[in-house]
């Protein structure tokens, strides 16, 4: 049994589908029953679990050959770092008590740093807690997800301005499509060859690094309008993030992350990482996001 936590998400859904296509039994772990409907249609067993609830996490991994684990960011939480650390503790305790043969943890570029990287520090904690588990362990460190730009695309389309915390606008940074992360995760879980080292560290990013200027140009080409990248001044970050609905603690995690990004600390750890590259281009991801935005707008217009 292959157990996929976060199976309703952009990465987990792709991993679960790839494993099913490979003929494997998959237990898709979701938080709410309605999230499992599509996964059940492709033959997944559905398990409901809360990563803060030890009993439900322990139940979800019973009989597992392999487990894909993650630590999601709780966006509406007043103190996301504390909540994420509790999720990590619960998951690690369950896996230590009942270790499967394989564990793959979805992690981030920069997770090798114990501090000073904002929200990425939590992925260092995830790796540290999982490292002693008696399983063949893989850390899949992904670059910044292309889908993260979806949060500001409506602003860019409405105003013709794309706000960016990446400084300077011309700086190239690694990014990756969630679907490529999900496909690679499934590939690694299916790899039955004995690992040369444990934990095995694998990095994944897109074929080409991009800048905020590239992001604006790509969006503009798809939307058939001029989109200008705007370097949000450092002193305005907190206010912008608060305006987007983030609490003070969450906003601080994001500002610390982008300070680390802009200082060049969030990148692949080339000394120990096996490097992989996804094939999905930024334009492909943006096209799918814009298509969904259009569908939602049309549906709302019809409802009115």
PAZAPA-4460 file (N, C-alpha, C; in steps of 0.05 Angstrom, whole numbers, plus 32768, in hexadecimal, padded with zeros to 4 digits):
% residues 304
    n_x    n_y    n_z   ca_x   ca_y   ca_z    c_x    c_y    c_z   seq   type   mol
   8011   7FE8   8000   8000   8000   8000   8012   8019   8000     1      X     A
   800C   802B   7FEE   801A   8045   7FEC   8007   805A   7FF9     2      X     A
   8010   8067   800E   7FFF   807A   801C   8009   8097   8015     3      X     A
   7FF6   80A7   800A   7FFD   80C2   8002   7FEE   80D6   8013     4      X     A
   7FFC   80E4   8024   7FF0   80F9   8034   7FEE   8112   8022     5      X     A
   7FD9   8122   8027   7FD5   8139   8016   7FCD   8132   7FFA     6      X     A
   7FBE   811C   7FF7   7FB8   8111   7FDD   7FA5   8122   7FCD     7      X     A
   7F98   8135   7FD9   7F86   8148   7FCB   7F95   8160   7FC0     8      X     A
   7FAE   8163   7FC8   7FBE   817B   7FC0   7FCA   8178   7FA4     9      X     A
   7FD6   818D   7F9B   7FE2   818E   7F80   7FF7   8178   7F7B    10      X     A
   8007   8173   7F90   801C   815F   7F8D   8011   8143   7F93    11      X     A
   8003   8140   7FAA   7FFA   8126   7FB2   7FE7   8119   7F9E    12      X     A
   7FD5   8129   7F92   7FC2   811F   7F7F   7FD1   8112   7F67    13      X     A
   7FE6   811F   7F5E   7FF5   8115   7F47   8004   80FB   7F4F    14      X     A
   800F   80FB   7F67   801D   80E3   7F70   800A   80CB   7F72    15      X     A
   7FF3   80D0   7F7E   7FDF   80BA   7F81   7FD7   80AF   7F66    16      X     A
   7FD2   80C1   7F53   7FC9   80B8   7F38   7FDF   80A9   7F2A    17      X     A
   7FF8   80B1   7F2C   800E   80A3   7F1F   8012   8088   7F2B    18      X     A
   800F   8085   7F45   8012   806B   7F52   7FFB   8058   7F4A    19      X     A
   7FE3   8063   7F47   7FCD   8053   7F3E   7FD1   8049   7F21    20      X     A
   7FDC   805B   7F10   7FE1   8053   7EF5   7FF6   803D   7EF4    21      X     A
   8008   803D   7F08   801C   8028   7F09   8012   800E   7F16    22      X     A
   7FF8   800E   7F1C   7FEB   7FF5   7F27   7FEF   7FF1   7F45    23      X     A
   7FF7   8006   7F53   7FFB   8003   7F70   7FE2   800A   7F80    24      X     A
   7FDF   7FFD   7F97   7FCA   8004   7FA9   7FD1   801F   7FB7    25      X     A
   7FBF   8031   7FB8   7FC4   804C   7FC3   7FAF   8053   7FD7    26      X     A
   7FB8   805B   7FEF   7FA6   8066   8003   7FAA   8085   8002    27      X     A
   7F96   8093   7FF9   7F97   80B0   7FF7   7F8E   80BC   8011    28      X     A
   7F9F   80CB   801F   7F98   80D6   8038   7F90   80F3   8034    29      X     A
   7F78   80FA   803C   7F6D   8115   8039   7F62   811E   8054    30      X     A
   7F5C   8137   8056   7F52   8142   806F   7F34   8141   8071    31      X     A
   7F27   8144   805A   7F09   8144   8059   7F00   812F   8045    32      X     A
   7EEA   8122   804B   7EE0   810C   803A   7EDB   8115   801E    33      X     A
   7ED0   812D   801A   7ECA   8136   7FFF   7EE3   8139   7FED    34      X     A
   7EFB   813C   7FFA   7F13   813E   7FEA   7F1B   8123   7FDD    35      X     A
   7F0F   810E   7FE7   7F17   80F3   7FDD   7F07   80E9   7FC6    36      X     A
   7EF2   80F8   7FBE   7EE1   80EE   7FA9   7EEF   80E8   7F8F    37      X     A
   7EFF   80FB   7F85   7F0D   80F7   7F6C   7F22   80E1   7F6E    38      X     A
   7F2F   80DF   7F85   7F43   80CB   7F8A   7F37   80AF   7F8B    39      X     A
   7F1F   80AD   7F97   7F11   8094   7F98   7F0A   808A   7F7C    40      X     A
   7F04   809D   7F6A   7EFD   8096   7F4F   7F14   8088   7F40    41      X     A
   7F2D   808E   7F47   7F43   8081   7F3A   7F4D   8068   7F49    42      X     A
   7F3E   8060   7F5D   7F43   8047   7F6B   7F53   804A   7F85    43      X     A
   7F56   8062   7F8F   7F64   8065   7FA9   7F52   805E   7FC0    44      X     A
   7F5E   8052   7FD4   7F51   804F   7FEE   7F53   806A   7FFC    45      X     A
   7F3E   8073   8008   7F3E   808E   8014   7F40   808C   8033    46      X     A
   7F52   809B   803E   7F55   809D   805B   7F53   80BB   8063    47      X     A
   7F44   80C0   8079   7F41   80DB   8083   7F54   80DE   809B    48      X     A
   7F65   80F2   809A   7F78   80F6   80B0   7F7E   8114   80B4    49      X     A
   7F83   811B   80CC   7F8C   8135   80D4   7FA9   8133   80DD    50      X     A
   7FBB   8141   80D1   7FD7   813E   80D8   7FDD   8147   80F5    51      X     A
   7FCA   8153   8102   7FCD   815A   811E   7FC2   8145   8131    52      X     A
   7FB6   8130   8125   7FA9   811B   8135   7FB9   8101   8133    53      X     A
   7FC8   80F9   8148   7FD9   80E1   8147   7FCA   80C8   813F    54      X     A
   7FB2   80C4   814A   7FA3   80AB   8144   7F9C   80A9   8127    55      X     A
   7F94   80BF   811A   7F8B   80BD   80FE   7FA4   80BA   80EC    56      X     A
   7FBA   80C6   80F3   7FD3   80C2   80E3   7FDD   80A6   80E6    57      X     A
   7FDD   809B   80FE   7FE6   807F   8102   7FD4   806C   80F3    58      X     A
   7FBA   8071   80F3   7FA8   8060   80E4   7FAD   8061   80C6    59      X     A
   7FB3   8079   80BC   7FB7   807C   809F   7FCF   806D   8094    60      X     A
   7FE3   8069   80A5   7FFC   805B   809B   7FFC   803D   80A1    61      X     A
   7FE7   8033   80AD   7FE6   8016   80B3   7FE9   8006   8099    62      X     A
   7FFB   7FF2   8099   7FFE   7FE1   8082   800C   7FED   806A    63      X     A
   8018   8004   806E   8025   8013   8058   8040   8006   8051    64      X     A
   8044   8004   8037   805F   7FFD   802C   806F   8017   8029    65      X     A
   8062   802C   8020   806F   8046   801B   805C   805C   8024    66      X     A
   8068   8072   802E   8058   8089   8037   8064   80A2   802B    67      X     A
   8053   80B2   801F   805B   80CD   8016   8050   80E1   802A    68      X     A
   8061   80F0   8037   8059   8101   804D   805F   811E   8046    69      X     A
   8051   8130   8051   8056   814D   804D   804F   815C   8066    70      X     A
   8055   8176   8066   804D   8187   807C   8041   81A0   8070    71      X     A
   8026   81A0   806D   8019   81B7   8060   801A   81D0   8071    72      X     A
   8019   81E7   8063   8019   8200   8071   7FFC   8207   8078    73      X     A
   7FF5   820A   8092   7FD9   8210   8099   7FD4   822E   8096    74      X     A
   7FC9   8236   8080   7FC7   8252   8079   7FB6   8263   808C    75      X     A
   7FA2   8258   8098   7F90   8268   80A9   7F99   8266   80C6    76      X     A
   7FB0   825C   80CC   7FBA   8258   80E7   7FC7   8271   80F2    77      X     A
   7FC2   8277   810B   7FCF   828F   8117   7FEC   828A   811C    78      X     A
   7FF5   8271   8120   8011   826B   8125   8018   8252   8114    79      X     A
   801C   8256   80FA   8020   823E   80E8   8039   822E   80EF    80      X     A
   804E   823B   80F8   8067   822D   80FF   8062   8219   8115    81      X     A
   8055   8221   812A   804F   820F   8140   803D   81F8   8138    82      X     A
   8029   81FE   8127   8017   81E9   811E   8026   81D5   810C    83      X     A
   8037   81DF   80FA   8047   81CE   80E8   8059   81BC   80F8    84      X     A
   8066   81C7   810D   8077   81B6   811E   8067   81A0   812C    85      X     A
   804F   81A6   8133   803E   8191   813F   8037   817B   812B    86      X     A
   8031   8184   8112   802C   8170   80FC   8044   815E   80F8    87      X     A
   805C   816A   80F8   8074   815B   80F4   8078   8147   810A    88      X     A
   8074   8150   8123   8077   813E   813A   8064   8126   8138    89      X     A
   804B   812B   8131   8037   8116   812E   803F   8102   8119    90      X     A
   8046   810C   8101   804D   80FB   80EB   8066   80EA   80F2    91      X     A
   807B   80F7   80FD   8093   80E9   8103   808F   80D4   8118    92      X     A
   807F   80DA   812C   8079   80C6   8141   806B   80AE   8135    93      X     A
   8058   80B2   8124   8049   809C   8117   805B   808B   8106    94      X     A
   806D   8097   80F7   807F   8089   80E6   8095   807A   80F5    95      X     A
   809D   8085   810C   80B0   8077   811C   80A4   805F   8129    96      X     A
   808B   8061   8131   807D   804B   813F   8076   8035   812B    97      X     A
   8072   803B   8112   806A   8027   80FE   8077   802E   80E3    98      X     A
   8091   802A   80E1   809F   8033   80C9   8099   8022   80B1    99      X     A
   8091   802E   809B   808E   8020   8082   80AA   801B   8075   100      X     A
   80AB   800C   805F   80C5   8008   8053   80CF   8021   8046   101      X     A
   80BE   8032   803C   80C6   804B   802E   80B7   8063   8039   102      X     A
   80C5   8079   803C   80B8   8092   8043   80C4   80A7   8030   103      X     A
   80B2   80B6   8023   80BB   80CD   8013   80AE   80E6   801F   104      X     A
   80BF   80FA   8026   80B5   8113   8032   80B8   8129   801D   105      X     A
   80A2   8137   8019   80A2   814E   8008   80AE   8166   8017   106      X     A
   80C5   816F   800D   80D4   8184   801B   80D9   819B   8008   107      X     A
   80EB   81AE   8010   80EF   81C6   8000   810D   81CB   7FFC   108      X     A
   8113   81DA   7FE7   812E   81E5   7FE4   8134   81F6   7FFD   109      X     A
   814D   81F3   8007   8155   8202   801E   8150   81F4   8038   110      X     A
   8145   81DB   8037   813E   81CD   8050   8157   81C4   8060   111      X     A
   816E   81C6   8054   8187   81BF   8062   818E   81D4   8078   112      X     A
   8182   81EC   8076   8189   8201   8089   8178   81FF   80A2   113      X     A
   8184   81FF   80BA   8174   81FC   80D2   8165   8215   80DB   114      X     A
   816B   822C   80CE   815D   8244   80D6   8162   825A   80C2   115      X     A
   8153   8270   80C6   8157   8288   80B5   814A   8286   8099   116      X     A
   8138   8273   8095   812B   8270   807B   810D   8271   807C   117      X     A
   8102   827C   8092   80E5   827F   8094   80D7   8264   8094   118      X     A
   80C4   8261   8082   80B3   8249   8083   80C3   8231   807B   119      X     A
   80D9   8234   806C   80E9   821D   8064   80F6   8210   807C   120      X     A
   80FA   821F   8092   8105   8214   80AA   80F4   81FC   80B4   121      X     A
   80DA   81FD   80AE   80C9   81E7   80B7   80CE   81CD   80A7   122      X     A
   80D7   81D0   808F   80DF   81B8   807F   80F9   81AD   8089   123      X     A
   810A   81BD   8093   8122   81B3   80A1   811A   81A3   80B9   124      X     A
   8106   81AD   80C8   80FC   819E   80DF   80F0   8183   80D7   125      X     A
   80E1   8183   80C0   80D5   816B   80B6   80EB   8156   80B0   126      X     A
   8100   815E   80A2   8115   814C   809A   8124   8142   80B3   127      X     A
   8128   8153   80C6   8137   814C   80DE   8127   8137   80EF   128      X     A
   810D   813B   80F1   80FC   8129   8100   80FA   810D   80F3   129      X     A
   80F9   810D   80D8   80F6   80F4   80CA   8110   80E4   80C7   130      X     A
   8126   80F1   80C8   8140   80E5   80C2   8145   80CB   80D2   131      X     A
   813E   80C9   80EC   8144   80B0   80FB   8131   8099   80F5   132      X     A
   811C   809D   80E5   8108   8088   80E0   8115   8070   80D2   133      X     A
   810E   8058   80DA   811A   8040   80CF   810C   8038   80B5   134      X     A
   810E   8049   80A0   8103   8045   8086   8117   804E   8071   135      X     A
   8113   8045   8058   8122   8051   8042   8116   806C   803D   136      X     A
   8125   8081   8043   811A   809C   8045   8124   80AD   802E   137      X     A
   8112   80BC   8021   8118   80CF   800C   810D   80EA   8013   138      X     A
   811E   80FF   8011   8114   811A   8013   8113   8126   7FF7   139      X     A
   80FB   812C   7FEE   80F8   8138   7FD3   80F5   8156   7FD7   140      X     A
   810B   8164   7FD2   810B   8181   7FD5   8104   818F   7FBB   141      X     A
   80EE   819E   7FBC   80E4   81AC   7FA4   80EA   81CA   7FA5   142      X     A
   80EF   81D5   7F8E   80F2   81F2   7F8C   80D6   81FF   7F90   143      X     A
   80D6   8219   7F91   80BD   8228   7F93   80A8   821E   7F7F   144      X     A
   8090   8219   7F87   807C   820F   7F75   8071   8225   7F63   145      X     A
   806F   8220   7F4A   8064   8233   7F37   8048   823C   7F3E   146      X     A
   8039   8229   7F4A   801D   822F   7F52   801B   8245   7F67   147      X     A
   8031   824A   7F75   8030   825F   7F8A   8029   827A   7F7E   148      X     A
   802F   827F   7F65   8029   8298   7F58   800B   829C   7F55   149      X     A
   7FFB   8287   7F58   7FDE   8289   7F55   7FD2   829D   7F68   150      X     A
   7FE0   82A1   7F7F   7FD5   82B3   7F93   7FD5   82D0   7F8A   151      X     A
   7FE7   82D7   7F78   7FE9   82F3   7F6F   7FE0   82F7   7F52   152      X     A
   7FD9   82E1   7F45   7FD1   82E4   7F29   7FB8   82F6   7F26   153      X     A
   7FA4   82F3   7F37   7F8C   8305   7F34   7F94   8322   7F36   154      X     A
   7FA7   8329   7F48   7FB0   8345   7F4B   7FBD   834E   7F31   155      X     A
   7FCF   833C   7F27   7FDD   8343   7F0E   7FCA   8347   7EF7   156      X     A
   7FB6   8336   7EF4   7FA3   8338   7EDE   7F92   8351   7EE1   157      X     A
   7F8B   8358   7EF9   7F79   836F   7EFE   7F88   838A   7EFB   158      X     A
   7FA1   838A   7F03   7FB0   83A4   7F04   7FC6   83A5   7EEF   159      X     A
   7FCD   838F   7EE3   7FE3   838F   7ED0   7FFE   8391   7EDE   160      X     A
   7FFF   838B   7EF8   8017   838C   7F08   801A   8372   7F18   161      X     A
   8031   8365   7F16   8037   834C   7F24   8049   8352   7F3C   162      X     A
   803E   8352   7F55   8050   8357   7F6C   8063   8340   7F71   163      X     A
   807B   8346   7F78   808F   8331   7F7C   80A0   8337   7F95   164      X     A
   80A4   8322   7FA5   80B7   8324   7FBB   80D3   831B   7FB4   165      X     A
   80D6   8310   7F9B   80F0   8309   7F91   80FE   8322   7F89   166      X     A
   8116   8328   7F95   8125   833F   7F8F   8141   8337   7F86   167      X     A
   814D   8343   7F72   8140   8356   7F5F   812E   8346   7F4B   168      X     A
   811F   8355   7F3C   810C   8349   7F29   811A   8337   7F14   169      X     A
   8133   833D   7F0F   8142   832E   7EFB   814F   8315   7F06   170      X     A
   814E   8311   7F20   815B   82FA   7F2D   814E   82E0   7F24   171      X     A
   815E   82CD   7F1B   8153   82B2   7F13   8151   82A1   7F2C   172      X     A
   813A   8293   7F2E   8136   8281   7F45   812A   8267   7F3B   173      X     A
   812E   8251   7F4A   8123   8237   7F42   8105   8235   7F49   174      X     A
   80F6   8228   7F37   80DA   8224   7F3C   80D2   820A   7F2E   175      X     A
   80BB   81FF   7F36   80B3   81E5   7F2C   8095   81E2   7F2C   176      X     A
   808A   81D3   7F1A   806E   81CD   7F19   8067   81B7   7F2D   177      X     A
   8051   81BA   7F3B   8049   81A7   7F4F   8045   818B   7F43   178      X     A
   803B   818A   7F2A   8037   8170   7F1D   8051   8161   7F18   179      X     A
   8067   8170   7F13   8081   8163   7F10   808B   8158   7F2B   180      X     A
   8085   8166   7F40   808D   815C   7F5B   807E   8143   7F61   181      X     A
   8064   8143   7F5B   8053   812B   7F60   805C   8113   7F50   182      X     A
   8062   8117   7F37   806B   8101   7F26   8086   80F6   7F2F   183      X     A
   8098   8108   7F37   80B2   80FE   7F40   80AF   80F0   7F5B   184      X     A
   809E   80F9   7F6C   809A   80EC   7F86   8091   80CF   7F81   185      X     A
   807E   80CB   7F6F   8074   80B0   7F69   808A   809F   7F5D   186      X     A
   809A   80AB   7F4C   80B1   809C   7F40   80C4   8093   7F55   187      X     A
   80CA   80A4   7F68   80DD   809D   7F7E   80D1   8087   7F90   188      X     A
   80B7   8089   7F95   80AB   8074   7FA6   80AA   8059   7F98   189      X     A
   80A9   8059   7F7E   80A9   8040   7F6F   80C4   8035   7F69   190      X     A
   80D9   8044   7F70   80F4   803C   7F6B   80FC   8027   7F80   191      X     A
   80FD   800E   7F78   8103   7FF8   7F8B   8120   7FF3   7F8F   192      X     A
   8131   8001   7F82   814E   7FFD   7F85   8157   8006   7FA1   193      X     A
   8168   7FF6   7FAE   8172   7FFF   7FC9   817F   801A   7FC7   194      X     A
   8179   802B   7FDA   8185   8046   7FDA   81A2   8044   7FE3   195      X     A
   81B3   8054   7FD6   81CF   8055   7FDE   81D3   8063   7FF8   196      X     A
   81C1   8076   7FFE   81C2   8085   8017   81A6   8088   8021   197      X     A
   81A3   808C   803B   8189   8093   8047   818E   80A7   805D   198      X     A
   8182   80BE   805D   816E   80C7   8049   817B   80CE   802E   199      X     A
   816B   80C7   8019   8172   80CF   7FFE   8166   80EB   7FF9   200      X     A
   8176   80FD   7FEF   816C   8118   7FEA   816B   811D   7FCC   201      X     A
   8153   8123   7FC3   814E   8128   7FA6   8143   8144   7FA3   202      X     A
   814D   8154   7F91   8143   816E   7F8C   8135   816F   7F71   203      X     A
   8121   8180   7F6E   8113   8183   7F55   810C   81A0   7F50   204      X     A
   8111   81A9   7F38   810A   81C4   7F2F   8104   81C2   7F11   205      X     A
   80F9   81D7   7F06   80F3   81D8   7EE9   810D   81D9   7ED9   206      X     A
   8109   81D5   7EBE   8120   81D4   7EAC   812F   81EF   7EAB   207      X     A
   8120   8205   7EAE   812C   8220   7EAC   8125   8230   7EC4   208      X     A
   8138   823E   7ECF   8133   8251   7EE5   8126   826A   7EDA   209      X     A
   8116   8278   7EEA   8107   828F   7EE0   810C   82A7   7EF3   210      X     A
   8105   82BE   7EEA   8105   82D6   7EFA   80E9   82E1   7EFC   211      X     A
   80E4   82F4   7F0E   80CA   8300   7F10   80C3   830E   7EF6   212      X     A
   80D6   8318   7EE7   80D1   8324   7ECD   80C7   830F   7EBA   213      X     A
   80D2   82F7   7EBB   80C9   82E1   7EAA   80AC   82D9   7EB1   214      X     A
   80A6   82D9   7ECB   808B   82D1   7ED4   8077   82E5   7EC9   215      X     A
   807D   82FF   7ECB   806B   8314   7EC1   8068   8312   7EA2   216      X     A
   807D   830D   7E94   807B   830A   7E77   806B   82F2   7E6F   217      X     A
   806F   82DC   7E7D   805F   82C4   7E77   8042   82C8   7E7C   218      X     A
   803B   82D4   7E92   801F   82D9   7E98   8013   82ED   7E84   219      X     A
   8022   8301   7E7D   8018   8315   7E69   8013   8308   7E4E   220      X     A
   8024   82F6   7E46   8020   82E9   7E2C   8007   82D8   7E2C   221      X     A
   8002   82CB   7E42   7FEA   82BA   7E43   7FD1   82CA   7E46   222      X     A
   7FD2   82E1   7E54   7FBB   82F1   7E59   7FB7   8306   7E42   223      X     A
   7FCA   8308   7E30   7FC9   831B   7E1A   7FC6   8337   7E23   224      X     A
   7FD7   833E   7E37   7FD7   8359   7E41   7FF3   835E   7E4E   225      X     A
   7FF9   8377   7E52   8012   837E   7E5E   8011   837A   7E7D   226      X     A
   8024   836A   7E87   8027   8365   7EA3   8043   836E   7EAB   227      X     A
   8045   837F   7EBE   805F   838A   7EC7   8066   837F   7EE3   228      X     A
   807D   8374   7EE6   8086   836A   7F00   808D   8382   7F12   229      X     A
   8085   8380   7F2B   808A   8396   7F3E   8098   838A   7F56   230      X     A
   80AF   8395   7F5C   80BF   838D   7F74   80B3   839A   7F8C   231      X     A
   80A5   838B   7F9C   8098   8396   7FB4   80AE   839E   7FC8   232      X     A
   80B0   83B7   7FD0   80C5   83C0   7FE3   80C4   83AF   7FFD   233      X     A
   80DB   83A9   8007   80DE   8398   801F   80CC   83A2   8036   234      X     A
   80CB   83BC   8039   80BB   83C7   8050   809D   83C4   804D   235      X     A
   8094   83BC   8035   8077   83B9   8030   806E   839B   8030   236      X     A
   8081   8389   8033   807A   836D   8032   8065   8365   8047   237      X     A
   806A   836C   805F   8058   8363   8075   803B   836E   8070   238      X     A
   8039   8387   8069   801E   8392   8064   8010   8384   804D   239      X     A
   8020   837E   8038   8014   8370   8021   800A   8354   8029   240      X     A
   801A   8346   8038   8013   832B   8040   7FFB   832C   8054   241      X     A
   7FFA   8340   8065   7FE3   8342   8077   7FCA   8348   8067   242      X     A
   7FCD   8359   8053   7FB7   835F   8041   7FAC   8347   8032   243      X     A
   7FBE   8334   802E   7FB6   831B   8020   7FAA   8307   8033   244      X     A
   7FA7   830E   804D   7F9A   82FD   8060   7FAC   82ED   8072   245      X     A
   7FC7   82F1   8070   7FD9   82E2   8081   7FDC   82F0   809C   246      X     A
   7FDD   82E0   80B1   7FE2   82EB   80CB   7FFF   82F3   80CF   247      X     A
   8005   8300   80E6   8020   830A   80EB   8035   82F4   80EA   248      X     A
   8030   82DE   80F7   8043   82C8   80F8   8048   82BC   80DD   249      X     A
   8033   82B8   80CD   8035   82AD   80B3   8044   82C0   80A1   250      X     A
   803D   82DA   80A2   804B   82EE   8092   8069   82EE   8098   251      X     A
   8070   82EB   80B1   808D   82EC   80B8   809B   82D4   80AC   252      X     A
   808E   82BD   80AC   809A   82A5   809F   80A0   82AA   8082   253      X     A
   808D   82B7   8074   8090   82BD   8058   80A6   82D2   8053   254      X     A
   80A6   82E7   8063   80BB   82FC   805F   80D7   82F0   8064   255      X     A
   80D9   82E0   8078   80F3   82D3   807E   80FB   82C1   8067   256      X     A
   80E8   82B3   805C   80EE   82A1   8045   80F9   82B1   802E   257      X     A
   80EC   82C7   8026   80F4   82D6   800F   810E   82E6   8014   258      X     A
   8113   82ED   802D   812D   82F8   8034   8143   82E4   802E   259      X     A
   813E   82CB   8036   8151   82B5   8031   8154   82B0   8013   260      X     A
   813D   82B0   8004   813D   82AD   7FE7   814F   82C2   7FDA   261      X     A
   814A   82DB   7FE2   8158   82F1   7FD5   8176   82F2   7FDC   262      X     A
   817C   82E5   7FF3   8198   82E3   7FFB   81A6   82CB   7FEE   263      X     A
   8197   82BB   7FDF   81A3   82A4   7FD1   81A5   828B   7FE2   264      X     A
   8196   8289   7FF8   8198   8272   800A   8184   825C   8003   265      X     A
   8170   8261   7FF3   815C   824D   7FEC   8163   8242   7FD0   266      X     A
   8171   822C   7FD0   8179   8220   7FB6   817F   8203   7FBB   267      X     A
   8186   81F5   7FA5   818C   81D9   7FA7   81A6   81D5   7FB6   268      X     A
   81A6   81C0   7FC7   81BF   81B8   7FD6   81CE   81A5   7FC4   269      X     A
   81DF   81B0   7FB2   81EB   81A0   7F9D   81FD   818B   7FA7   270      X     A
   8209   818E   7FBF   821D   817B   7FC9   8211   815F   7FCE   271      X     A
   81F8   815E   7FD6   81EC   8144   7FDE   81D3   813C   7FCE   272      X     A
   81C9   814F   7FBE   81AF   814A   7FB2   81B1   813E   7F96   273      X     A
   81A0   812A   7F91   819C   8120   7F75   818A   8134   7F67   274      X     A
   8193   813F   7F51   8183   8154   7F44   8171   8149   7F2F   275      X     A
   8158   8151   7F2F   8144   814A   7F1B   8137   8164   7F10   276      X     A
   812C   8162   7EF8   8121   817A   7EEC   8106   8173   7EE0   277      X     A
   80F2   8184   7EE6   80D7   8180   7EDC   80D5   818B   7EC0   278      X     A
   80C1   8181   7EB1   80BE   8189   7E95   80A8   819E   7E91   279      X     A
   8099   81A4   7EA5   8082   81B6   7EA2   808C   81D3   7EA3   280      X     A
   8084   81E2   7E8F   808D   81FE   7E8D   807A   8210   7E9D   281      X     A
   8084   8227   7EA5   8074   823B   7EB4   805B   8243   7EA4   282      X     A
   805E   8246   7E8A   8046   824D   7E79   8030   8238   7E7B   283      X     A
   8038   821F   7E7D   8024   8209   7E7E   8015   820B   7E99   284      X     A
   8023   8210   7EAE   8016   8212   7EC9   8004   822B   7ECA   285      X     A
   800D   8241   7EC0   7FFD   825A   7EC0   7FE4   8256   7EAE   286      X     A
   7FE7   8249   7E98   7FD0   8244   7E86   7FBA   8234   7E94   287      X     A
   7FC2   8220   7EA4   7FAE   8210   7EB2   7FA1   8220   7EC8   288      X     A
   7FB1   8231   7ED6   7FA5   8242   7EEB   7F91   8256   7EDF   289      X     A
   7F99   8263   7EC8   7F87   8276   7EBC   7F6E   8269   7EB1   290      X     A
   7F70   8250   7EA8   7F58   8242   7E9E   7F45   823D   7EB5   291      X     A
   7F50   8236   7ECD   7F3F   8231   7EE4   7F32   824B   7EED   292      X     A
   7F41   8261   7EEC   7F36   827B   7EF3   7F1F   8282   7EE1   293      X     A
   7F22   827D   7EC7   7F0D   8283   7EB4   7EF4   8272   7EB9   294      X     A
   7EF9   8258   7EBF   7EE2   8247   7EC4   7ED2   8250   7EDD   295      X     A
   7EE1   8258   7EF1   7ED4   8262   7F09   7EC4   827B   7F04   296      X     A
   7ED0   828E   7EF4   7EC2   82A7   7EEE   7EA9   82A1   7EDE   297      X     A
   7EAB   828F   7ECA   7E93   8288   7EBA   7E7D   827B   7ECB   298      X     A
   7E86   826A   7EDD   7E72   825C   7EEE   7E64   8271   7F00   299      X     A
   7E73   8284   7F0B   7E67   8298   7F1C   7E54   82AA   7F0C   300      X     A
   7E5C   82B0   7EF4   7E4B   82C1   7EE3   7E30   82B3   7EDC   301      X     A
   7E32   8298   7ED7   7E1B   8289   7ED1   7E08   8287   7EEA   302      X     A
   7E14   8284   7F01   7E04   8282   7F1A   7DF5   829B   7F1F   303      X     A
   7E00   82B2   7F17   7DF2   82CB   7F1C   7DDB   82CF   7F08   304      X     A
***
